[in-house]
């Protein structure tokens, strides 16, 4: 059997033993190493940025506040998503490992959508944090506490754990007898359900409302929050203050648009039965899945004044310590 042979069991309901990840089509083999290197570079950036946030906030007690607890949870989600998908993609283009076991594919699908759902709710929680901080700053210490954020984050992690379990179990109720080629670089819900050997209308009717709630519920709240923030900022008489507020919000709005808008388009297209070119579909999915996880550490943390000030203090302190260590040597008599 060749690597791209389709396994067909037309008269059987037995599940196929494995799936084949097709990935981008019509890319010459000599460019696979370069593509794998590109994804490896993405993974290094994603992992290093998010791990830095986790370690830095854990070691710096002055940053252990509600906002940074949300940042850390988002970093865990982004790191989890990247680790779930990118090593498999890198192995595909570096080592030509296109085969994934049936159970392994569904496990990957579960975690792909689990971390995606968690990120969606965490961005809504971040919008809530900014909304109260800007629109109702006097009540912020009362409403937003470390314990409150910890409870809400725990609810998001646990709730999504359960709802993704229900969706995955439902998808497993239909047979997968062939073909077995997934037109993507990793296993996800849309790619797998296309290969079902039975009518998936009932699955769509169950999973689509859940997916839209997970996607659009946080999105509508984020829109409401940022509209209220913009109205509040416009009331500030100080032009410099308004500029700083907009400068802070603009990158976050860019990430939110990048995360939600293409994802909404893909889900709606799938629901109504619209299909577009395979490479374009993969590129769009990779864009809204990986870019936010890659950019979030720079948008939410490295551009945050408190983190920049803390880093500068540590850098200056190290320079002073080095000068103190060098000065006695330089002043020694000959």
Secondary structure, 3 states (H helix, E strand, C coil): CCCCCCCCCCCCCCCCCEEEECCCCCCCHHHHHHHHHHHHHHHHHHHHHHHHHHHHHHHCHHHCCHHHHHHHHHHHHHHHHHHHHHHHHHHHHHHCCCEEEHHHHHHHHHHHHHHHHHHHHHHHHHHHHHHHHHHCHHHHHHHCCHHHHHHHHHHHHHHHHHHHHHHHHHHCCCCCCCCCEECCCCCCHHHHHCCCCCCCHHHHHHHHHHHHHHHHHHHHHHHHHHHHHHHHHHCCCCHHHHHHHHHHHHHHHHHHHHHHHHHHHHHHHHHHCCCCCHHHHHHHHHHHHHHHHHHHHHHHHHCCHHHHHHHHHHHHHHHHHHHHHHHHHHCCCC
